[in-house]
Amino acid sequence: MSICLTKGPIVKPMLLFTLPLTLGNLLQQLYNITDTAIVGRFVGSDALAAVGSAYSLMTFVTSIIIGLCLGSMALFSLYYGRGDDERFGRTFTASFVVIASVSAVLMAICLGFNDSIVRLLNTPPELEEMLSAYLFIIYLGLPATFISNFLSAVLRSTGESRVPLIYFSVSVVLNIFLDLFYVLVLHQGVEGAAIATVISQYVSAILLLAHTLIRNRNLYPSGKQLHPDVSDCADVVRYSFITCLQQSVMNFGILMVQGLVNSFGVSVMAAFAAGVKIDSFAYLPVQDFGNAYSVFVSQNRGAGENERIVKGTHSALIVTVAFAIVLSLLVNLFARPLFSLFMDPGEVEIMAIGTGYLRLEGSFYAGIAILFLLYGHFRAAGKPSVSLLLTILSLGTRVLLSYALAPSLGYQMIWISIPVGWALADAAGFLIYRRNRNITSA
């Protein structure tokens, strides 16, 4: 059942929409986190470092696909809120063709240049072969990533966020069992973990495709909608590619930081690998609340409810900061137990590095929470270029500070640079918002 975001209460529908969205994305992230936890506990710290390093790279690669889908979701939400079924269908077709083509090219590039990419990450020589083997298998799952994220974007644009959750749940449970089977029973190490992930991803994609074809056939294009015009394709490119670029810039910056982290050796590399998983897992609720807010703005923009958007923005800011404060407290209190999920507590050095990372980052989640809200606002308001600008400011600050200070002052400067980047981007975003109050006009 879809949730109405254009009438009635504001905060409650956004929260109801966010909950399954967050749970679904938490489950989606569990693919790599399951791999990381199982190989870290049962294969060793080298395997943990390899799979953790792969996470940063795969986040960058999949961010291209996810960014395209998020951009398209803003358009889907706009036309759904407006009740324009014809434009919705034509945009569906245009988006599908564009994103499928990009995904195919991306997969070919990743498979063809796999070994070269691994070397560019400053991967320690003893881990190169392991990381390369893991990534090659993971790349084969990119078509499933496309199908799952595209259909999820279509459903979420209509206010339906529960269906993707159901099928992600099935695939994650399957992934855990297959991980244990391939790693513990067949002793296939990181390659086995990768095979388990890819199989689970395809199961999720196939189930989601079957469900939408049977239960949501009305969302699929037909007749003239299968032949979008130039303006439809131009809108998709304008929204999707800038959002894609924003996601890619964000994760490319993280990938550059990963290369710097790798230069400090396996202990820092392993600690960062597990720390980033917990970190991103922890603030996922505020990230998804930002996405839910984006759908809210898009639908109300299409319906011409500008006053409702202003009220919703004020309420969303209060909610997201409250979320962030609670998350910060929890991560600081449970940093060590959380890190123990990925590492034998006897690994004293790695545990110390990792918990230090978590406690520092966890104290500043309000910064990233507000930034996610700003991303969602400008994307939905038809100004994705502003989101791109804020991303460049945030990640640029992080990368510049890290590379300038960490080689001489230590890896801790990499951690410190992160909240500094968030704060600068938040300040710039608020300034732009205040100067463009009428930005949501359709």
C-alpha positions as CSV (number, residue, x, y, z in Angstrom):
1,M,0.0,0.0,0.0
2,S,1.4,3.4,-1.0
3,I,1.7,6.2,1.6
4,C,0.2,9.6,0.7
5,L,2.7,12.4,1.1
6,T,0.7,15.3,-0.4
7,K,-2.2,15.5,2.1
8,G,-2.8,15.2,5.8
9,P,-0.1,15.0,8.4
10,I,3.5,15.7,7.3
11,V,6.0,14.0,9.7
12,K,4.2,10.7,10.3
13,P,3.9,9.7,6.6
14,M,7.6,10.6,6.1
15,L,8.6,8.5,9.0
16,L,6.4,5.6,7.9
17,F,7.9,5.9,4.4
18,T,11.4,6.0,5.8
19,L,11.2,3.0,8.0
20,P,10.9,0.3,5.3
21,L,13.3,2.3,3.1
22,T,15.9,2.2,5.9
23,L,15.4,-1.4,6.7
24,G,15.6,-2.3,3.0
25,N,18.9,-0.3,2.6
26,L,20.3,-1.8,5.8
27,L,19.6,-5.2,4.4
28,Q,21.1,-4.2,1.1
29,Q,24.3,-3.1,2.8
30,L,24.4,-6.4,4.7
31,Y,25.7,-8.1,1.5
32,N,29.2,-6.7,1.9
33,I,29.0,-6.4,5.7
34,T,28.1,-10.1,5.9
35,D,31.1,-10.9,3.7
36,T,33.3,-8.7,5.9
37,A,32.2,-10.1,9.2
38,I,32.5,-13.8,8.1
39,V,35.8,-13.5,6.4
40,G,37.2,-11.3,9.2
41,R,36.2,-13.8,11.8
42,F,36.9,-17.1,10.0
43,V,39.5,-16.3,7.3
44,G,41.7,-13.7,8.9
45,S,42.7,-10.0,9.0
46,D,44.2,-10.1,5.5
47,A,40.9,-11.2,4.1
48,L,39.1,-8.6,6.2
49,A,41.4,-5.9,4.8
50,A,40.8,-7.1,1.2
51,V,37.0,-7.3,1.4
52,G,36.9,-4.0,3.3
53,S,38.9,-2.3,0.6
54,A,36.6,-3.8,-2.0
55,Y,33.7,-2.2,-0.2
56,S,35.0,1.3,-0.9
57,L,35.5,0.5,-4.5
58,M,32.1,-1.2,-4.9
59,T,30.4,1.7,-3.2
60,F,31.9,4.0,-5.8
61,V,30.9,1.7,-8.7
62,T,27.3,1.1,-7.5
63,S,26.9,4.7,-6.6
64,I,26.8,5.5,-10.3
65,I,23.8,3.2,-10.8
66,I,22.2,4.3,-7.6
67,G,22.7,8.0,-8.4
68,L,21.0,7.5,-11.8
69,C,18.1,5.8,-10.1
70,L,17.8,8.5,-7.4
71,G,17.7,11.2,-10.1
72,S,15.0,9.3,-12.0
73,M,13.0,8.8,-8.8
74,A,12.7,12.6,-8.4
75,L,11.1,12.7,-11.9
76,F,8.9,9.7,-11.2
77,S,7.7,11.4,-7.9
78,L,7.1,14.7,-9.7
79,Y,4.8,13.2,-12.4
80,Y,3.1,10.8,-9.9
81,G,2.3,13.8,-7.6
82,R,1.0,15.7,-10.7
83,G,-1.1,12.7,-11.8
84,D,0.6,12.7,-15.2
85,D,0.5,9.0,-16.1
86,E,1.7,9.7,-19.7
87,R,4.9,11.5,-18.6
88,F,5.5,8.9,-15.9
89,G,5.4,6.1,-18.5
90,R,7.6,7.9,-21.0
91,T,10.1,8.7,-18.2
92,F,10.1,5.1,-17.1
93,T,11.2,4.0,-20.6
94,A,13.8,6.7,-21.0
95,S,15.3,6.1,-17.6
96,F,15.4,2.3,-18.1
97,V,17.3,2.6,-21.4
98,V,19.8,5.2,-20.1
99,I,20.6,3.4,-16.8
100,A,20.7,-0.1,-18.4
101,S,23.2,1.2,-21.0
102,V,25.4,2.9,-18.4
103,S,25.3,-0.2,-16.2
104,A,26.4,-2.4,-19.1
105,V,29.3,-0.1,-20.0
106,L,30.3,0.1,-16.4
107,M,30.4,-3.6,-16.0
108,A,32.6,-4.1,-19.1
109,I,35.1,-1.4,-17.9
110,C,35.3,-3.0,-14.4
111,L,35.9,-6.5,-15.6
112,G,38.4,-5.4,-18.3
113,F,40.5,-3.2,-16.0
114,N,40.1,-5.1,-12.7
115,D,43.8,-5.7,-12.0
116,S,44.8,-2.2,-12.9
117,I,42.1,-0.7,-10.6
118,V,43.3,-2.9,-7.7
119,R,46.9,-1.6,-8.1
120,L,45.6,2.1,-8.3
121,L,44.2,1.6,-4.8
122,N,47.7,1.2,-3.3
123,T,46.7,-2.3,-2.3
124,P,49.5,-4.1,-0.4
125,P,51.1,-6.7,-2.7
126,E,50.1,-9.6,-0.5
127,L,46.4,-8.6,-0.9
128,E,46.3,-7.9,-4.6
129,E,45.4,-11.3,-5.8
130,M,42.8,-11.8,-3.1
131,L,41.1,-8.4,-3.8
132,S,41.2,-8.9,-7.5
133,A,39.5,-12.3,-7.3
134,Y,36.8,-11.0,-5.0
135,L,36.0,-8.0,-7.2
136,F,35.9,-9.9,-10.5
137,I,33.0,-12.0,-9.1
138,I,31.2,-9.1,-7.5
139,Y,31.2,-7.1,-10.8
140,L,29.2,-9.9,-12.3
141,G,26.3,-8.8,-10.0
142,L,26.0,-5.3,-11.4
143,P,23.0,-6.2,-13.7
144,A,21.1,-7.3,-10.6
145,T,22.1,-4.1,-8.8
146,F,20.6,-2.1,-11.7
147,I,17.3,-4.1,-11.8
148,S,16.8,-3.9,-8.0
149,N,17.6,-0.2,-7.6
150,F,15.6,0.8,-10.7
151,L,12.4,-1.0,-9.7
152,S,12.8,0.1,-6.1
153,A,13.0,3.8,-7.3
154,V,9.8,3.3,-9.4
155,L,7.9,1.9,-6.4
156,R,9.3,4.4,-3.9
157,S,8.3,7.3,-6.1
158,T,4.7,6.3,-5.6
159,G,5.0,6.1,-1.8
160,E,5.5,2.3,-1.8
161,S,8.7,1.5,0.2
162,R,7.7,-1.8,1.8
163,V,7.9,-4.1,-1.2
164,P,11.6,-3.7,-1.8
165,L,12.2,-4.4,1.9
166,I,10.5,-7.8,1.6
167,Y,12.7,-9.0,-1.2
168,F,15.9,-7.5,0.2
169,S,15.1,-9.4,3.4
170,V,14.9,-12.7,1.5
171,S,18.1,-12.2,-0.3
172,V,20.1,-11.1,2.7
173,V,19.0,-14.2,4.7
174,L,20.0,-16.2,1.7
175,N,23.4,-14.4,1.5
176,I,24.2,-15.2,5.2
177,F,23.5,-18.9,4.7
178,L,25.4,-19.0,1.4
179,D,28.4,-17.1,2.9
180,L,28.6,-19.6,5.7
181,F,28.3,-22.5,3.3
182,Y,31.0,-21.3,0.8
183,V,33.4,-20.1,3.5
184,L,33.0,-22.6,6.3
185,V,31.9,-25.7,4.4
186,L,33.6,-25.4,1.0
187,H,36.5,-23.3,2.3
188,Q,36.5,-21.0,-0.7
189,G,37.5,-17.9,1.2
190,V,36.8,-14.4,-0.2
191,E,35.8,-15.9,-3.6
192,G,33.1,-17.9,-1.9
193,A,31.8,-14.9,-0.1
194,A,31.6,-13.0,-3.4
195,I,29.7,-15.9,-5.1
196,A,27.2,-15.9,-2.2
197,T,26.6,-12.2,-2.6
198,V,26.1,-12.3,-6.3
199,I,23.7,-15.2,-6.2
200,S,21.7,-13.4,-3.5
201,Q,21.6,-10.2,-5.5
202,Y,20.1,-12.0,-8.5
203,V,17.5,-13.7,-6.4
204,S,16.4,-10.3,-5.0
205,A,16.3,-8.7,-8.5
206,I,14.3,-11.6,-10.0
207,L,11.8,-11.6,-7.1
208,L,11.3,-7.8,-7.4
209,L,10.9,-8.0,-11.2
210,A,8.3,-10.8,-10.9
211,H,6.4,-8.9,-8.2
212,T,6.1,-5.7,-10.1
213,L,5.1,-7.4,-13.3
214,I,2.3,-9.2,-11.5
215,R,1.2,-6.7,-8.9
216,N,2.2,-3.3,-10.3
217,R,1.8,-3.8,-14.0
218,N,0.1,-0.4,-14.2
219,L,3.4,1.3,-13.5
220,Y,5.0,-0.2,-16.6
221,P,4.9,1.8,-19.9
222,S,2.7,0.8,-22.8
223,G,1.8,2.0,-26.3
224,K,3.3,5.5,-27.1
225,Q,5.0,5.5,-23.7
226,L,7.5,3.0,-25.0
227,H,8.7,5.8,-27.4
228,P,9.8,8.8,-25.3
229,D,10.6,12.0,-27.0
230,V,13.7,14.1,-26.8
231,S,12.5,16.2,-23.9
232,D,11.9,13.1,-21.8
233,C,15.4,11.9,-22.4
234,A,16.8,15.3,-21.7
235,D,15.0,15.5,-18.4
236,V,16.3,12.1,-17.4
237,V,19.9,13.1,-18.4
238,R,19.5,16.4,-16.5
239,Y,18.2,14.9,-13.3
240,S,19.9,11.5,-13.3
241,F,23.4,12.3,-14.6
242,I,23.9,15.2,-12.2
243,T,22.7,13.1,-9.3
244,C,24.9,10.2,-10.5
245,L,27.8,12.6,-10.7
246,Q,27.1,13.8,-7.2
247,Q,27.0,10.2,-5.9
248,S,30.1,9.3,-7.9
249,V,32.1,12.4,-6.7
250,M,31.2,11.5,-3.1
251,N,32.3,7.9,-3.4
252,F,35.4,8.8,-5.5
253,G,36.5,11.0,-2.7
254,I,36.0,8.1,-0.3
255,L,37.9,5.9,-2.7
256,M,40.8,8.4,-2.7
257,V,40.9,8.4,1.1
258,Q,40.9,4.5,1.0
259,G,44.1,4.7,-1.1
260,L,45.7,6.9,1.5
261,V,44.5,4.6,4.3
262,N,46.0,1.6,2.5
263,S,49.4,3.3,2.7
264,F,49.4,3.1,6.5
265,G,49.5,-0.7,6.4
266,V,47.2,-3.7,7.1
267,S,46.2,-2.7,10.7
268,V,44.9,0.7,9.8
269,M,43.4,-0.7,6.6
270,A,41.5,-3.4,8.5
271,A,40.3,-1.0,11.2
272,F,39.1,1.5,8.6
273,A,37.4,-1.3,6.7
274,A,35.3,-2.4,9.7
275,G,34.8,1.1,11.0
276,V,33.4,2.5,7.7
277,K,30.9,-0.4,7.6
278,I,29.6,0.4,11.1
279,D,29.7,4.2,10.4
280,S,27.7,4.0,7.2
281,F,25.3,1.5,8.8
282,A,24.7,3.8,11.8
283,Y,23.8,6.9,9.9
284,L,21.8,5.1,7.2
285,P,18.5,6.1,8.9
286,V,19.2,9.8,8.4
287,Q,20.3,9.2,4.9
288,D,17.1,7.4,4.1
289,F,15.0,10.1,5.9
290,G,16.7,12.5,3.5
291,N,15.6,10.4,0.5
292,A,12.0,10.1,2.0
293,Y,12.0,13.9,2.4
294,S,13.1,14.2,-1.3
295,V,10.1,12.2,-2.4
296,F,7.9,14.3,-0.2
297,V,9.2,17.5,-1.8
298,S,9.0,16.1,-5.4
299,Q,5.4,14.9,-5.0
300,N,4.2,18.1,-3.3
301,R,6.1,20.1,-6.0
302,G,4.1,18.3,-8.6
303,A,0.9,18.9,-6.7
304,G,1.7,22.6,-6.3
305,E,1.7,22.4,-2.5
306,N,4.6,24.8,-1.9
307,E,3.4,25.9,1.6
308,R,3.4,22.2,2.6
309,I,6.9,21.9,1.4
310,V,8.1,24.7,3.6
311,K,6.4,23.2,6.7
312,G,7.7,19.8,5.9
313,T,11.3,21.2,5.6
314,H,11.2,22.7,9.1
315,S,9.8,19.5,10.6
316,A,12.3,17.3,8.7
317,L,15.2,19.4,10.0
318,I,14.1,18.9,13.6
319,V,13.5,15.1,13.1
320,T,16.8,14.5,11.3
321,V,18.9,16.3,14.0
322,A,17.1,14.3,16.7
323,F,17.9,11.1,14.9
324,A,21.5,12.0,14.6
325,I,21.9,12.8,18.3
326,V,20.5,9.5,19.3
327,L,22.7,7.6,16.8
328,S,25.8,9.5,18.0
329,L,25.1,8.5,21.6
330,L,24.6,4.8,20.7
331,V,27.7,4.6,18.6
332,N,29.9,6.2,21.3
333,L,28.5,3.9,24.0
334,F,28.8,0.7,22.0
335,A,31.8,1.4,19.8
336,R,33.9,-1.5,21.1
337,P,31.1,-4.2,21.0
338,L,30.2,-3.1,17.5
339,F,33.7,-3.4,16.4
340,S,34.0,-6.8,18.0
341,L,31.4,-8.1,15.4
342,F,34.1,-7.8,12.7
343,M,37.3,-8.6,14.6
344,D,38.6,-10.9,17.3
345,P,38.9,-8.7,20.4
346,G,42.5,-10.1,20.8
347,E,43.5,-7.9,17.8
348,V,44.4,-5.1,20.3
349,E,46.0,-2.6,17.8
350,I,43.2,-2.9,15.2
351,M,40.5,-2.6,17.9
352,A,42.1,0.5,19.3
353,I,42.4,2.2,15.9
354,G,38.8,1.2,14.9
355,T,37.1,2.3,18.1
356,G,38.9,5.6,17.9
357,Y,37.6,6.1,14.4
358,L,34.0,5.3,15.4
359,R,33.9,7.5,18.5
360,L,35.3,10.5,16.5
361,E,32.9,10.2,13.6
362,G,30.0,9.1,15.7
363,S,30.2,12.4,17.6
364,F,29.3,14.4,14.5
365,Y,26.5,12.6,12.8
366,A,24.3,15.7,12.9
367,G,26.6,17.1,10.2
368,I,26.1,14.3,7.7
369,A,22.4,14.1,8.6
370,I,21.8,17.7,7.7
371,L,23.8,17.3,4.5
372,F,21.6,14.3,3.4
373,L,18.6,16.5,4.0
374,L,20.1,19.3,1.8
375,Y,20.9,16.7,-0.9
376,G,17.3,15.5,-0.9
377,H,15.9,19.0,-1.0
378,F,17.9,20.3,-4.0
379,R,17.5,17.1,-5.9
380,A,13.7,17.2,-5.5
381,A,13.5,20.9,-6.2
382,G,15.1,20.4,-9.7
383,K,18.5,21.8,-8.6
384,P,20.7,18.6,-8.5
385,S,23.7,20.7,-9.4
386,V,23.5,22.3,-5.9
387,S,23.8,18.8,-4.4
388,L,26.8,18.2,-6.6
389,L,28.4,21.5,-5.4
390,L,27.9,20.6,-1.7
391,T,29.3,17.1,-2.3
392,I,32.4,18.5,-4.0
393,L,32.9,20.9,-1.1
394,S,32.5,18.2,1.6
395,L,34.6,15.5,-0.1
396,G,37.1,18.0,-1.5
397,T,37.8,19.3,2.0
398,R,38.1,15.8,3.3
399,V,40.6,14.7,0.6
400,L,42.7,17.8,0.7
401,L,43.0,17.8,4.5
402,S,43.8,14.1,4.6
403,Y,46.5,14.2,2.0
404,A,48.0,17.4,3.3
405,L,48.1,16.4,7.0
406,A,48.0,12.6,7.4
407,P,51.4,11.8,5.9
408,S,53.2,14.0,8.5
409,L,50.7,14.0,11.5
410,G,49.3,10.5,11.2
411,Y,46.2,8.6,10.0
412,Q,44.1,10.3,12.7
413,M,44.0,13.4,10.5
414,I,42.0,11.4,8.0
415,W,39.3,10.9,10.6
416,I,39.3,14.6,11.7
417,S,38.9,15.8,8.1
418,I,35.5,14.1,7.7
419,P,33.4,16.2,10.1
420,V,35.2,19.4,8.9
421,G,34.0,18.7,5.4
422,W,30.4,18.0,6.6
423,A,30.3,21.3,8.5
424,L,31.5,23.4,5.5
425,A,29.0,21.8,3.2
426,D,26.2,22.3,5.6
427,A,27.0,26.0,6.0
428,A,27.1,26.5,2.2
429,G,23.8,24.5,1.8
430,F,21.9,26.7,4.3
431,L,23.2,29.8,2.7
432,I,22.0,28.7,-0.8
433,Y,18.6,27.6,0.6
434,R,18.0,30.9,2.3
435,R,18.8,32.8,-0.9
436,N,16.5,30.6,-3.0
437,R,13.3,30.2,-0.9
438,N,11.2,29.9,-4.0
439,I,13.3,27.1,-5.4
440,T,10.6,24.5,-5.1
441,S,8.2,26.2,-7.5
442,A,7.3,23.7,-10.2
